[in-house]
Amino acid sequence: MSLTMGKTRSATGTRIALAIAATASLGGVGPAWSETHQFQMTIEEGEKEVAPGFKAKVWAYNGQVPGPLIRVEEGDTVEVELTNMTTLAHTIHWHGTYQTGTWRNDGVPDVTQQAVQPGDSFTYKFVADKPGSLWYHCHVNVPEHVGLRGMWGPMIVDPKEPVAIENEVTKEAILMFSGWNEDVAQTFGKGGHPTEKLSYFSINGQSFPNTQPLRVKEGDVLRLRLYATGIETAFHLHGHDMLVTHKDGLPLDSPFWADVVDINQGERYDVIVRMNNPGRWIAHDHIEHHVSNNGKAPGGAVMIVEYDSIEDDDWYVWKDKVYDPNFYYTQSLTEGSGLFNHKGFEAQKIKNDESKGRGRSRGRSESN
């Protein structure tokens, strides 16, 4: 049974040309041939268990942290109807998208739009005019909403012309790094100050040991899409060097090898690893306090890469762990275009007047 929820896929077969009128409505930009994807998204209030004994209140896109994966192709039109089911105002900023001719869809309150108030909806429509590892996040009070409340998710735009090594990839994973403040975790509207001390650190909204292994086989060509969504990160994979191929979605003119990749807040790097050294290998943020849970190590931004040929020892920290094969969106990344929710990322819902009687929205994708 699939571990994705609300999965949508684009229609297969020959693409149909967009009508000239549709292109004109987007400011005269966009390719003559593309698909249009129409999705519905909500923002919901919830509580997320980040680490054993630590929970945080979150504003969650489609009720989950990270938000759902959105995947389209370069030149496609994306239309997202956002409904705010929380008690405060929010938006979506499509980080990395150029918004050529569609600047009012950039998601910045009081600059490109008015923030979406509780109970209201807003529809974003734009052409996916930049390829690569992009993302989306709220642009209201970013230090709190993004830095502490989980308001972020991945957006992958497949390029029309991938570089050669991209065609060799056999497995992909998305890793989104963030931090949390125990002192304000239970109070919406607090936190996000420059002098604030973060006490928990996570990958895809979970701190070790609540993170998951990434399982591979010898011979895999693994692509890791690394996102520093809320904290700076120094990503280190034991036992392997990584070929850094893309920055902020675009291919590098001169890819380079590294065993530690430094990522500033908001940046993304794509790395490709040839899985040629069977074993169990830790991968972690090499900023030392980022591998602790409120000062207690090991914890934080840690995962383990497991080769399938290696048997678990009785003393292995994750022996008999309940395995979620889509924790890094690895399964969803094999499904083509669409919007992909994941049950494993869902936060526990919080009841409030705005959310009573309103159901979950799900994505759909159409060809025009």
C-alpha positions as CSV (number, residue, x, y, z in Angstrom):
1,M,0.0,0.0,0.0
2,S,1.3,3.4,-0.9
3,L,2.5,5.7,1.9
4,T,1.5,8.8,0.0
5,M,-1.8,10.6,0.4
6,G,-3.5,12.9,-2.0
7,K,-1.1,11.9,-4.7
8,T,-1.9,13.4,-8.1
9,R,-0.2,12.8,-11.5
10,S,-0.2,14.6,-14.8
11,A,-1.9,13.0,-17.7
12,T,0.4,10.9,-19.8
13,G,0.8,11.2,-23.6
14,T,1.3,14.1,-25.9
15,R,1.1,17.5,-24.3
16,I,-1.6,19.9,-25.6
17,A,-0.8,23.5,-26.4
18,L,-2.0,26.1,-24.0
19,A,-4.5,28.5,-25.5
20,I,-3.1,31.9,-26.5
21,A,-5.5,33.5,-24.1
22,A,-4.2,31.5,-21.2
23,T,-0.7,32.5,-22.0
24,A,-1.7,36.2,-22.3
25,S,-3.3,36.0,-18.9
26,L,0.1,35.3,-17.4
27,G,1.6,38.4,-18.7
28,G,2.5,37.1,-22.1
29,V,5.1,34.7,-20.8
30,G,5.2,30.9,-21.0
31,P,6.0,28.3,-23.6
32,A,3.7,27.4,-26.4
33,W,3.5,23.8,-25.2
34,S,3.1,22.9,-21.5
35,E,0.7,21.4,-19.0
36,T,-1.4,23.2,-16.4
37,H,-1.5,21.8,-12.9
38,Q,-4.3,22.9,-10.6
39,F,-4.0,22.1,-6.9
40,Q,-5.8,23.0,-3.7
41,M,-3.9,23.5,-0.5
42,T,-4.8,24.4,3.1
43,I,-2.9,25.8,6.0
44,E,-3.9,24.1,9.3
45,E,-3.0,24.4,12.9
46,G,-1.4,21.4,14.4
47,E,1.1,20.0,16.9
48,K,4.2,18.1,15.7
49,E,6.3,15.7,17.7
50,V,9.8,16.6,16.6
51,A,11.8,14.6,19.1
52,P,11.0,12.1,21.9
53,G,9.3,14.3,24.6
54,F,9.3,17.5,22.5
55,K,6.3,18.8,20.6
56,A,5.8,22.1,18.8
57,K,2.8,24.0,17.5
58,V,2.9,24.4,13.7
59,W,1.1,26.0,10.9
60,A,1.1,23.2,8.4
61,Y,0.5,23.2,4.6
62,N,-2.1,20.5,4.0
63,G,-1.7,19.6,7.7
64,Q,1.9,18.4,7.4
65,V,5.5,19.3,8.0
66,P,7.2,19.4,5.6
67,G,4.4,20.5,3.3
68,P,3.5,18.4,0.3
69,L,5.9,17.9,-2.6
70,I,5.0,19.8,-5.7
71,R,6.6,18.5,-8.9
72,V,6.1,19.9,-12.4
73,E,8.2,20.4,-15.5
74,E,9.9,23.5,-16.7
75,G,7.5,25.7,-18.5
76,D,4.3,24.2,-16.9
77,T,1.7,26.5,-15.5
78,V,1.0,26.0,-11.8
79,E,-2.3,27.1,-10.2
80,V,-2.7,26.7,-6.4
81,E,-5.8,27.7,-4.5
82,L,-4.8,28.3,-0.9
83,T,-7.3,28.2,2.0
84,N,-6.2,29.5,5.4
85,M,-7.8,27.4,8.1
86,T,-5.7,28.9,10.9
87,T,-6.2,31.8,13.3
88,L,-3.5,34.1,11.8
89,A,-2.7,35.4,8.3
90,H,-0.3,33.6,5.9
91,T,0.9,33.5,2.3
92,I,2.9,31.3,0.0
93,H,6.2,32.6,-1.5
94,W,7.4,30.4,-4.3
95,H,11.2,30.6,-3.5
96,G,13.3,30.5,-6.6
97,T,10.5,31.0,-9.2
98,Y,11.2,34.1,-11.3
99,Q,7.5,35.0,-11.6
100,T,8.2,36.5,-15.0
101,G,5.2,38.7,-15.7
102,T,3.4,37.4,-12.6
103,W,4.9,39.4,-9.8
104,R,1.7,39.6,-7.9
105,N,2.0,35.8,-7.2
106,D,5.3,36.2,-5.3
107,G,3.6,35.9,-2.0
108,V,5.0,38.9,0.0
109,P,2.4,40.5,2.2
110,D,1.8,44.3,1.6
111,V,4.1,44.2,-1.4
112,T,2.7,41.8,-3.9
113,Q,-0.6,40.9,-2.2
114,Q,-2.5,41.2,1.0
115,A,-1.9,38.4,3.4
116,V,-4.6,35.6,3.4
117,Q,-6.7,36.1,6.4
118,P,-8.2,33.3,8.6
119,G,-11.0,31.6,6.6
120,D,-10.1,33.3,3.3
121,S,-8.6,31.8,0.1
122,F,-6.2,33.1,-2.5
123,T,-5.2,31.6,-5.9
124,Y,-1.7,31.7,-7.1
125,K,-1.0,31.2,-10.9
126,F,2.4,31.3,-12.5
127,V,4.7,29.6,-15.0
128,A,7.4,27.3,-13.5
129,D,10.1,29.3,-15.3
130,K,13.1,28.2,-13.3
131,P,14.1,24.5,-13.0
132,G,15.6,22.6,-10.2
133,S,15.3,22.2,-6.4
134,L,13.0,25.0,-5.4
135,W,10.7,25.4,-2.4
136,Y,7.8,27.3,-1.0
137,H,7.2,29.0,2.4
138,C,5.2,31.5,4.2
139,H,6.4,35.1,3.9
140,V,4.5,36.5,6.9
141,N,6.8,37.0,9.9
142,V,9.3,34.7,8.3
143,P,11.5,34.3,11.4
144,E,8.6,32.6,13.3
145,H,6.4,31.2,10.6
146,V,9.3,29.6,8.6
147,G,12.0,29.4,11.3
148,L,9.9,27.8,14.0
149,R,6.5,26.8,12.8
150,G,7.2,24.4,9.8
151,M,5.8,26.5,7.0
152,W,7.8,25.2,4.2
153,G,7.8,22.4,1.6
154,P,9.7,21.3,-1.5
155,M,9.0,22.2,-5.1
156,I,10.8,20.3,-7.9
157,V,10.8,21.7,-11.4
158,D,12.3,19.1,-13.9
159,P,14.5,20.8,-16.5
160,K,13.8,20.6,-20.2
161,E,17.5,19.9,-20.7
162,P,19.0,17.9,-17.8
163,V,22.8,17.6,-17.5
164,A,24.2,14.2,-18.4
165,I,24.7,12.9,-14.8
166,E,21.1,13.6,-13.9
167,N,20.1,10.8,-16.3
168,E,22.3,8.3,-14.3
169,V,20.4,8.9,-11.1
170,T,18.6,5.8,-9.7
171,K,17.3,7.1,-6.4
172,E,16.5,10.6,-5.0
173,A,15.9,12.0,-1.6
174,I,14.9,15.5,-0.2
175,L,16.4,16.7,3.1
176,M,15.1,19.9,4.6
177,F,17.0,21.2,7.7
178,S,15.3,23.3,10.3
179,G,15.5,24.4,14.0
180,W,13.0,24.7,16.9
181,N,12.8,26.7,20.1
182,E,11.5,24.8,23.2
183,D,10.7,28.0,25.1
184,V,8.1,29.2,22.6
185,A,7.1,25.9,20.9
186,Q,3.7,25.8,22.5
187,T,2.7,29.4,21.8
188,F,1.6,30.7,18.4
189,G,2.8,34.2,17.7
190,K,6.0,34.1,19.8
191,G,9.6,33.5,18.8
192,G,11.7,34.2,15.8
193,H,14.0,36.9,17.4
194,P,17.6,37.4,16.3
195,T,19.0,36.5,19.8
196,E,16.8,33.4,20.1
197,K,18.4,30.1,21.1
198,L,17.3,27.1,19.1
199,S,17.2,23.9,21.2
200,Y,16.2,21.2,18.6
201,F,17.3,20.6,15.1
202,S,15.7,18.4,12.5
203,I,15.6,16.8,9.0
204,N,12.2,16.9,7.4
205,G,10.7,18.0,10.7
206,Q,12.1,15.2,12.9
207,S,15.1,15.0,15.2
208,F,17.2,11.8,15.7
209,P,16.2,9.2,16.7
210,N,12.8,10.1,15.1
211,T,14.4,10.5,11.7
212,Q,14.5,7.6,9.3
213,P,17.2,5.6,7.5
214,L,17.8,6.1,3.8
215,R,18.1,2.6,2.3
216,V,20.2,2.1,-0.8
217,K,21.8,-0.7,-2.7
218,E,25.3,-1.0,-4.1
219,G,25.5,0.5,-7.5
220,D,22.8,3.2,-6.8
221,V,23.5,6.7,-8.1
222,L,21.9,8.7,-5.3
223,R,20.8,12.3,-5.7
224,L,20.3,14.3,-2.4
225,R,18.5,17.5,-2.6
226,L,19.6,19.5,0.4
227,Y,17.6,22.4,1.7
228,A,18.6,24.8,4.5
229,T,15.1,26.0,5.2
230,G,15.5,27.5,8.6
231,I,19.1,27.0,9.8
232,E,22.6,27.1,8.2
233,T,23.8,23.6,7.6
234,A,27.1,21.8,7.1
235,F,26.1,18.4,5.6
236,H,28.5,15.5,5.9
237,L,28.1,12.0,4.7
238,H,30.5,9.4,6.0
239,G,32.2,6.8,3.7
240,H,31.6,8.7,0.5
241,D,32.4,11.9,-1.4
242,M,29.6,13.9,-2.9
243,L,29.7,15.6,-6.3
244,V,28.0,19.0,-5.9
245,T,26.2,19.5,-9.2
246,H,23.5,22.2,-8.6
247,K,23.1,25.3,-6.5
248,D,19.7,26.9,-5.9
249,G,18.2,24.7,-8.7
250,L,20.7,25.5,-11.5
251,P,23.6,23.3,-12.7
252,L,27.1,24.5,-11.7
253,D,29.5,25.3,-14.5
254,S,32.2,23.5,-12.5
255,P,30.8,20.7,-10.3
256,F,33.1,19.9,-7.4
257,W,33.7,17.1,-4.9
258,A,33.1,17.5,-1.2
259,D,32.6,15.5,2.0
260,V,31.1,18.6,3.8
261,V,28.7,20.9,2.0
262,D,28.0,24.3,3.6
263,I,24.5,25.6,3.0
264,N,23.3,29.0,4.1
265,Q,19.7,29.6,5.1
266,G,17.4,29.5,2.1
267,E,20.0,27.8,-0.1
268,R,19.7,24.5,-1.8
269,Y,22.5,22.2,-3.1
270,D,22.1,19.0,-5.1
271,V,24.7,16.4,-4.6
272,I,25.2,13.1,-6.4
273,V,26.8,10.1,-4.6
274,R,27.8,6.8,-6.2
275,M,26.9,4.1,-3.6
276,N,30.0,2.0,-3.9
277,N,30.9,1.3,-0.3
278,P,28.5,-1.1,1.4
279,G,27.9,-0.5,5.1
280,R,25.9,1.6,7.5
281,W,27.0,5.3,7.3
282,I,25.9,8.2,9.4
283,A,25.0,11.5,7.6
284,H,24.6,14.7,9.7
285,D,24.9,18.4,10.1
286,H,28.5,19.0,11.1
287,I,27.7,22.2,13.1
288,E,28.1,20.3,16.4
289,H,25.2,21.6,18.4
290,H,22.9,20.8,15.5
291,V,23.3,17.1,16.4
292,S,21.7,17.4,19.9
293,N,18.2,17.5,21.3
294,N,18.2,20.3,23.8
295,G,21.9,19.8,24.5
296,K,21.7,16.0,24.7
297,A,23.6,14.1,22.0
298,P,23.2,12.2,19.8
299,G,20.1,13.9,18.4
300,G,19.1,16.6,15.9
301,A,19.9,16.6,12.2
302,V,21.2,13.0,11.9
303,M,20.2,10.2,9.5
304,I,21.8,6.8,8.6
305,V,22.4,5.5,5.1
306,E,21.8,1.7,5.2
307,Y,22.9,-0.5,2.3
308,D,20.4,-3.3,1.9
309,S,23.1,-6.0,1.9
310,I,24.2,-5.2,5.5
311,E,22.3,-7.1,8.2
312,D,21.3,-5.3,11.4
313,D,23.5,-6.1,14.4
314,D,21.7,-6.7,17.7
315,W,23.2,-3.6,19.1
316,Y,22.3,-1.3,16.2
317,V,20.5,1.8,17.4
318,W,17.8,1.4,14.8
319,K,17.4,-2.3,14.9
320,D,13.7,-3.2,14.3
321,K,12.8,0.4,13.6
322,V,9.4,0.9,11.9
323,Y,10.5,2.0,8.5
324,D,8.9,4.8,6.4
325,P,10.3,4.5,2.9
326,N,8.9,7.9,1.9
327,F,10.4,9.9,4.7
328,Y,12.7,11.6,2.2
329,Y,10.0,11.7,-0.5
330,T,11.9,9.0,-2.2
331,Q,8.8,7.2,-3.4
332,S,6.9,10.3,-4.4
333,L,9.9,11.4,-6.4
334,T,9.3,8.4,-8.7
335,E,5.8,9.4,-9.5
336,G,6.2,12.2,-12.1
337,S,4.3,15.5,-11.9
338,G,1.7,16.3,-9.3
339,L,1.2,17.2,-5.6
340,F,2.1,14.6,-3.1
341,N,1.0,14.5,0.5
342,H,2.5,12.1,2.9
343,K,0.7,10.7,5.9
344,G,4.0,10.3,7.8
345,F,4.4,14.1,8.0
346,E,1.0,14.9,9.3
347,A,0.8,17.0,12.5
348,Q,-1.9,16.3,15.1
349,K,-4.7,18.7,14.3
350,I,-5.7,21.5,16.7
351,K,-9.4,22.4,16.9
352,N,-10.4,26.0,16.5
353,D,-13.4,28.0,15.2
354,E,-11.9,28.5,11.7
355,S,-11.2,24.8,11.1
356,K,-14.5,23.3,12.4
357,G,-16.4,21.5,9.8
358,R,-13.8,22.0,7.0
359,G,-12.2,19.1,5.3
360,R,-8.7,18.5,3.9
361,S,-8.0,19.8,0.4
362,R,-6.1,17.6,-2.1
363,G,-4.2,18.4,-5.2
364,R,-5.2,17.5,-8.7
365,S,-3.4,18.0,-12.0
366,E,-4.9,18.6,-15.4
367,S,-3.7,19.0,-19.0
368,N,-5.0,21.9,-21.0
